[in-house]
Amino acid sequence: YVGVGQPGDRAGMDRAAVERARAFPERELRAMEGVEVAPANESNGAAQRVIRQRRLTGYYVDSSIVSVDESGGNTRVTVSVILNTYPGRDMRAILQGAATVPGSTGASAKQTALEGALRGALRRLPQAMTASRR
């Protein structure tokens, strides 16, 4: 049972890109076998009830856009994804991701690089979840 937080943005991306950055991990999580995504803005009490009643393990995924670099005609985005317990939000793992779109800059290149960076970080999420249960 996984909650997904609103991404932090230390890089100054536009608001629409940050909103899409929240939707991307949610889509990736929904595609993972055995994962149910919690409703946005769910209260801790509601999360505890669902987890307890259905005997699930709770996780919360926070992300942050660490940097955006448009230089040399390329766009590179670096992200950090933090796996926490849910609803307690005790940190269990930090996953890093970065992606470069060669030969392109601008909003579309930033979005493509952001999704690639998130995909790279989320690739290791199932292993981090398994390791945190031990």
TILOZA-218387 format. One record per atom (N, C-alpha, C, O): residue in one letter; x, y, z. Coordinates in steps of 0.2 Angstrom, whole numbers, plus 5000, padded with zeros to 4 digits. Atoms other than C-alpha are relative to their C-alpha. Last residue first. Layout:
<nodes>
A_X_Y_Z
...
</nodes>
This chain:
<nodes>
R_4996_5004_4996
R_5068_4963_5034
R_5001_5002_5007
R_5005_4999_5011
R_5004_5004_4996
R_5054_4973_5027
R_5003_4995_5004
R_5001_4993_5009
S_5003_4996_4994
S_5065_4987_5021
S_4996_4996_5004
S_4995_4997_5010
A_4995_4999_4995
A_5075_4975_5009
A_4997_5003_5007
A_5000_5002_5012
T_4999_5007_4997
T_5059_4970_5000
T_5005_5001_5005
T_5004_4997_5011
M_5006_5002_4995
M_5054_4988_4998
M_5001_4993_5003
M_5000_4993_5009
A_5000_4996_4994
A_5071_4993_4992
A_4994_4998_5004
A_4995_4998_5011
Q_4995_5003_4996
Q_5071_4979_4979
Q_5001_5003_5007
Q_5002_5000_5012
P_5002_5007_4998
P_5055_4984_4972
P_5005_4997_5005
P_5003_4994_5010
L_5005_5000_4995
L_5061_5002_4971
L_4997_4994_5003
L_4997_4993_5009
R_4997_5004_4994
R_5077_4999_4961
R_4995_5000_5006
R_4996_4998_5011
R_4998_5007_5002
R_5069_5004_4944
R_5002_4996_5006
R_5001_4990_5006
L_5005_5004_4998
L_5061_5019_4953
L_5001_4993_4998
L_4998_4988_5001
A_5000_5000_4993
A_5077_5029_4952
A_4995_4994_5002
A_4996_4990_5007
G_4994_5003_4997
G_5079_5026_4934
G_5000_4999_5007
G_5003_4993_5010
R_5000_5007_5001
R_5061_5029_4930
R_5006_4996_5002
R_5006_4991_5005
L_5004_5004_4996
L_5062_5045_4939
L_5000_4993_4999
L_5000_4989_5003
A_4997_5000_4994
A_5077_5051_4929
A_4996_4996_5005
A_4999_4992_5009
G_4995_5005_5000
G_5069_5046_4913
G_5004_4999_5006
G_5006_4994_5008
E_5003_5007_5000
E_5053_5055_4917
E_5005_4994_5000
E_5005_4989_5003
L_5003_5001_4993
L_5063_5071_4922
L_4997_4993_5000
L_4998_4989_5005
A_4995_5002_4995
A_5073_5069_4906
A_4998_4999_5007
A_5000_4994_5010
T_4997_5007_5002
T_5058_5068_4895
T_5005_4998_5005
T_5006_4992_5007
Q_5005_5005_4998
Q_5050_5083_4904
Q_5002_4993_4999
Q_5001_4988_5003
K_5000_5000_4993
K_5065_5094_4903
K_4996_4994_5002
K_4997_4990_5007
A_4994_5003_4999
A_5067_5090_4884
A_5000_4999_5008
A_5002_4994_5010
S_5001_5007_5002
S_5049_5095_4882
S_5006_4996_5002
S_5005_4990_5004
A_5005_5003_4996
A_5051_5111_4891
A_4999_4993_4999
A_4999_4989_5003
G_5006_4997_4999
G_5067_5117_4883
G_4995_4995_5004
G_4997_4990_5007
T_5001_4996_4994
T_5083_5109_4877
T_4993_5002_5000
T_4989_5001_4995
S_5007_4997_4999
S_5088_5096_4865
S_5000_5003_5007
S_5002_5001_5012
G_5002_4996_5005
G_5104_5088_4858
G_4993_5004_5000
G_4990_5005_4995
P_4995_4997_5004
P_5105_5074_4870
P_4997_5004_4995
P_4993_5002_4991
V_5003_5000_5007
V_5091_5071_4883
V_5005_5004_4996
V_5006_5010_4996
T_4998_4995_5004
T_5100_5066_4899
T_4997_4999_4993
T_4996_4994_4990
A_5001_5001_5007
A_5094_5056_4913
A_5002_5006_4996
A_5001_5012_4998
A_4999_4994_5004
A_5097_5055_4932
A_4999_4998_4993
A_5000_4992_4991
G_5001_5001_5007
G_5091_5044_4946
G_5002_5006_4996
G_5001_5012_4999
Q_4998_4995_5005
Q_5095_5042_4964
Q_4998_4998_4993
Q_4999_4992_4991
L_4998_5002_5007
L_5086_5031_4977
L_5001_5006_4996
L_4998_5011_4996
I_4999_4995_5004
I_5086_5034_4996
I_5002_4998_4993
I_5007_4994_4993
A_4995_5000_5005
A_5080_5020_5007
A_4999_5007_4996
A_4994_5010_4995
R_4997_5006_5001
R_5070_5017_5023
R_5005_4999_4994
R_5010_4995_4995
M_4996_5001_5006
M_5065_5034_5030
M_5003_4993_4999
M_5006_4990_5004
D_4993_5001_4998
D_5052_5034_5043
D_5003_4998_4994
D_5001_4993_4990
R_4995_4996_5004
R_5036_5041_5036
R_5007_5000_5003
R_5010_5005_5003
G_4995_4996_4996
G_5024_5035_5049
G_5005_5004_4997
G_5008_5008_5000
P_5000_4993_5001
P_5009_5031_5037
P_5006_5004_5005
P_5006_5010_5005
Y_5007_4997_5001
Y_5017_5023_5028
Y_4996_4997_5005
Y_4995_4991_5005
T_5005_5004_4998
T_5036_5019_5029
T_4993_5004_5000
T_4994_5010_4999
N_5002_4999_4992
N_5047_5029_5019
N_4995_4995_5002
N_4992_4992_4997
L_5004_5005_4998
L_5056_5027_5002
L_4999_5000_5007
L_5004_4999_5011
I_5000_5003_4993
I_5064_5042_4996
I_4995_4996_5001
I_4989_4997_5001
V_5006_5003_4997
V_5067_5047_4978
V_5001_4996_5006
V_5006_4993_5007
S_4999_5004_4994
S_5080_5059_4972
S_4993_4997_5002
S_4988_5001_5002
V_5005_5000_4995
V_5081_5067_4955
V_5002_4995_5006
V_5007_4991_5005
T_4998_5004_4995
T_5094_5073_4942
T_4994_5000_5006
T_4992_5005_5007
V_5004_4999_4994
V_5089_5081_4926
V_5002_4994_5005
V_5003_4988_5003
R_4999_5005_4995
R_5100_5083_4911
R_4996_5002_5006
R_4997_5007_5009
T_5004_4999_4994
T_5096_5093_4895
T_5001_4994_5005
T_5000_4988_5003
N_5003_5006_4997
N_5108_5094_4881
N_4996_5002_5006
N_4997_5008_5009
G_5005_5003_5004
G_5113_5108_4869
G_4996_4994_5003
G_4992_4991_4999
G_4997_5003_5005
G_5130_5111_4878
G_4994_4997_4995
G_4996_4992_4991
S_4993_4997_5003
S_5121_5116_4893
S_5002_4995_4995
S_5001_4989_4994
E_5001_4999_5008
E_5103_5114_4900
E_5007_5003_4998
E_5007_5009_4998
D_4995_4997_5003
D_5105_5107_4918
D_4999_5000_4992
D_4999_4995_4989
V_5001_5000_5007
V_5091_5103_4929
V_5005_5004_4997
V_5007_5010_4999
S_4997_4995_5005
S_5094_5098_4947
S_4998_4999_4993
S_4996_4994_4991
V_4994_4997_4997
V_5087_5090_4963
V_5004_5005_4995
V_5006_5010_4997
I_4997_4999_5006
I_5069_5086_4957
I_5006_5004_5003
I_5006_5010_5005
S_4998_4994_5001
S_5063_5078_4973
S_5004_5001_4994
S_5008_4997_4992
S_4995_4999_5005
S_5053_5063_4977
S_5002_5007_5000
S_4998_5012_5002
D_4999_4992_5001
D_5043_5056_4991
D_5005_5000_4995
D_5010_4996_4994
V_4995_4998_5004
V_5036_5038_4991
V_5001_5007_4999
V_4996_5010_4996
Y_5001_4993_5002
Y_5027_5032_5006
Y_5006_5002_4995
Y_5011_5001_4997
Y_4994_4996_5003
Y_5026_5013_5010
Y_4997_5007_4998
Y_4992_5008_4996
G_5001_4993_5002
G_5013_5003_5020
G_5007_5003_4998
G_5012_5003_5002
T_4994_4996_4998
T_5014_4984_5021
T_4999_5007_4997
T_4998_5007_4991
L_4996_4998_5005
L_4996_4976_5020
L_5007_5003_5003
L_5007_5005_5009
R_4993_5003_4999
R_4986_4966_5032
R_5005_5002_4995
R_5008_4997_4992
R_4999_5005_5006
R_4969_4971_5024
R_5007_4997_5001
R_5009_4994_4996
Q_5006_5005_5002
Q_4961_4978_5040
Q_5002_4995_4994
Q_5000_4990_4994
R_5001_5005_4995
R_4978_4985_5047
R_4995_4995_4998
R_4995_4989_4999
I_4994_5005_4999
I_4984_4993_5031
I_4999_4995_5005
I_5000_4989_5004
V_4999_5004_5006
V_4967_5001_5027
V_5005_4995_5001
V_5004_4989_5000
R_5006_5005_5000
R_4964_5007_5045
R_5001_4995_4994
R_5000_4989_4995
Q_4999_5006_4995
Q_4982_5014_5046
Q_4994_4995_5000
Q_4995_4989_5001
A_4994_5004_5002
A_4980_5024_5030
A_5001_4994_5005
A_5001_4988_5003
A_5003_5004_5006
A_4963_5031_5035
A_5005_4995_4998
A_5003_4989_4997
G_5005_5005_4997
G_4971_5037_5052
G_4997_4995_4994
G_4996_4989_4996
N_4996_5006_4996
N_4986_5044_5043
N_4995_4995_5003
N_4997_4989_5002
S_4998_4998_4993
S_4974_5055_5032
S_5004_4994_5002
S_5003_4988_5000
E_5004_5004_4995
E_4974_5052_5013
E_5003_5001_5007
E_5009_5002_5008
N_5002_4996_4994
N_4980_5067_5003
N_4996_4996_5005
N_4992_4998_5009
A_4996_4994_4998
A_4981_5057_4987
A_4997_5003_5006
A_4991_5003_5007
P_5002_4994_5003
P_4973_5040_4987
P_5004_5006_5002
P_5007_5006_5008
A_5005_4997_4996
A_4984_5025_4991
A_4997_5007_4997
A_5001_5010_4993
V_4999_4993_4998
V_4992_5016_4977
V_4995_5003_5004
V_4989_5002_5003
E_5007_4996_5001
E_4990_4997_4977
E_5002_5007_5003
E_5006_5008_5008
V_5000_4993_4998
V_5006_4987_4973
V_4993_5003_4999
V_4990_5003_4994
G_5001_5000_4993
G_5006_4968_4971
G_5000_5007_5003
G_4999_5007_5010
E_5004_5005_4997
E_5013_4968_4954
E_5000_5001_5007
E_5005_5001_5011
M_4996_5005_4996
M_5020_4985_4949
M_4995_4995_5003
M_4990_4997_5006
A_4998_5006_5005
A_5010_4994_4935
A_5004_4995_5004
A_5005_4989_5001
R_5006_5004_5002
R_5001_5005_4948
R_5002_4994_4996
R_4998_4989_4996
L_5002_5004_4994
L_5018_5010_4955
L_4994_4996_4998
L_4994_4990_5000
E_4995_5006_4999
E_5024_5016_4938
E_4998_4996_5005
E_4999_4990_5005
R_5001_5004_5005
R_5008_5027_4936
R_5005_4994_5000
R_5003_4988_4999
E_5007_5004_4999
E_5010_5034_4953
E_4998_4995_4994
E_4996_4990_4996
P_4999_5005_4995
P_5028_5038_4950
P_4994_4996_5001
P_4994_4990_5002
F_4996_5005_5003
F_5023_5048_4934
F_5002_4994_5005
F_5000_4988_5003
A_5004_5005_5003
A_5009_5057_4942
A_5004_4995_4997
A_5001_4989_4997
R_5004_5004_4995
R_5019_5067_4954
R_4997_4994_4997
R_4996_4988_4999
A_4995_5004_4996
A_5032_5073_4941
A_4996_4996_5005
A_4999_4990_5007
R_4999_5006_5004
R_5017_5078_4930
R_5005_4996_5004
R_5004_4990_5003
E_5007_5004_5000
E_5012_5091_4944
E_5001_4993_4996
E_4999_4988_4999
V_4999_5003_4993
V_5031_5096_4945
V_4993_4996_5001
V_4994_4991_5004
A_4996_5006_5000
A_5030_5099_4926
A_5001_4997_5007
A_5002_4990_5007
A_5004_5006_5004
A_5014_5109_4927
A_5005_4994_5000
A_5003_4989_5001
R_5005_5004_4996
R_5022_5120_4941
R_4997_4994_4996
R_4996_4989_5000
D_5006_4997_5000
D_5038_5125_4930
D_4995_4996_5004
D_4995_4990_5004
M_5005_5002_5006
M_5054_5118_4935
M_4994_5004_5001
M_4992_5006_5006
G_5004_4994_5004
G_5065_5129_4947
G_4996_4997_4994
G_4995_5001_4990
A_4997_4998_5006
A_5078_5116_4952
A_4997_5005_4996
A_4999_5008_4991
R_4994_4995_4999
R_5075_5113_4970
R_5003_5003_4994
R_5008_5006_4994
D_4997_4998_5006
D_5058_5105_4967
D_5005_5005_5002
D_5004_5011_5003
G_4996_4994_4998
G_5050_5094_4980
G_5003_5002_4993
G_5005_4998_4989
P_4993_4999_5000
P_5038_5081_4973
P_5002_5007_5002
P_4999_5012_5001
Q_4999_4995_5005
Q_5020_5079_4979
Q_5008_5002_5000
Q_5011_5003_5005
G_4999_4993_4998
G_5020_5063_4989
G_5000_5005_4994
G_5002_5003_4989
V_4996_4996_5004
V_5014_5046_4984
V_5000_5007_5001
V_4994_5010_5001
G_5002_4993_5001
G_5006_5034_4996
G_5006_5003_4996
G_5011_5001_4996
V_4995_4995_5001
V_5010_5015_4994
V_4996_5007_4999
V_4992_5008_4994
Y_5004_4994_5000
Y_5000_5000_5000
Y_5005_5006_5000
Y_5008_5007_5005
</nodes>
